[in-house]
Amino acid sequence: MSEVRFFLISWQMARARVAFRTFFCCHTTARNAQIMMTRALVSSIRLLLGAAVGSFALAGPAQTQPLLSGRVEAGMPAVLMAGAPGTSWTLQFSTNLGSPPTWFPLATLTLSNTPSLVVDYPGAGAGRRFYRAVSHPVPTGIVASNMVYLGPATFLMGSPSNEVDRAGNETLHPVTLTRGFFIAKYPVTQAEYQSVTGGNPSYFNGVRGATDYGTDLNRPVESVYWFLAGYYCEALTQRERQAGRIPANWSYRLPTEAEWEYACRAGLPTRFSYGDDPGYVSLGNYAWYSANSNGRTHAVGQKWPNPFGLHDLHGNVYEWVQDLYGNYPTGWVFDPQGPDSGYNRVFRSGAWSAVGKFCRAASRSSADPGIPYNYIGFRVVLAPQP
């Protein structure tokens, strides 16, 4: 059974500070989980009564477990996880250890030689939080080149009311993604699109009017209808299944809007995946946009990646996503798919034509899915079918 490591911390938000206090910490197997939870509750009562704080160590090979510790980052609770490099874990949280407890994924990490820091999302709420790490192996039997696996997670989607240059359609709300997925490191290139469909609709390909844009097929494909992006995903799925590179119950598709924003943010609540950058001083290191693109797309992967290893999420081309356009919900949602009705489809990211404010992680727009635009492309997700 999967091993887990628990610890309980508490913090106070009333004084605009976070005060950590670890009073229960142990590692265990799932078989001992109920014993551990009972002891945790006893420890909670003892703490509230002012009794001495103790810790418990249950049987289990601690060397295989990640070590969890609490700290404060920008006034918010955070968890530092260290363990065997190459192992993958989902950090989960709960607000109580009832019977049975309810756990929610906060982040999924593949550990390295450097400890990984996970900041709990703003608005996590005052009071106690329980955390545990549960083994979450990356799916096997899949050949997916130039893709990154992202596991279950919880994050804040949208932007806070005080974010510089925010728009009114970015209502801040918590989102939990309960299923993992692979996402492409880059937008689909002209070469990739051509290899699957036999065509290349891109505007930035060859001579257009008086301008010769050359034939660099490593540039992102654009001028693709939303419907044709879906056709590409279907054709790619069929090809890869026939080649035995993906299981029959897995398929390529466009990311949902929530999956896209989680991938872009890479666990950070800031305006960009690298920080707030209110003056757009560093944006050019990560994106081709109006200030540096020379009015055209560029080969993918030339700008710095985000912490997940994904490129071109803040620029080069906007990217179609799966969802119909609509207002965000105001409460906590799980695996959102967008509204059930409408016509326009959402596109995200920045683009070669975009000014800086439209390159933010929370920026969202929509367009007619039946019209090609030379500033909209797409990237793919590979995931099991529901």
Secondary structure, DSSP 8 states (H G I E B T S, - for coil): --EEEEEEEEE-TTTT-------EEEEEEGGGHHHHHHHHHHHHHHHHTT--------SS-GGGS-EEEEEEETTEEEEEEE-STT-EEEEEEES---SS---EEEEEEE--SS-EEEE--TT--SEEEEEEEEE-----S---TTEEEE--EEEEES--TT-TT--TT---EEEEE-S-EEEESS--BHHHHHHHHS----SSSSEETTEE----TTSB--S--HHHHHHHHHHHHHHHHHTTSS-TTEEEE---HHHHHHHHHTT--SSBTTB--TT-SSGGGT---TTTS-SS---TT-S---TTS--SSSSSSEEEEEEE-----SS-EES----SS-S-EEEES--TT--GGGGSTT--EEE-TTS--TTEE---EEEE--
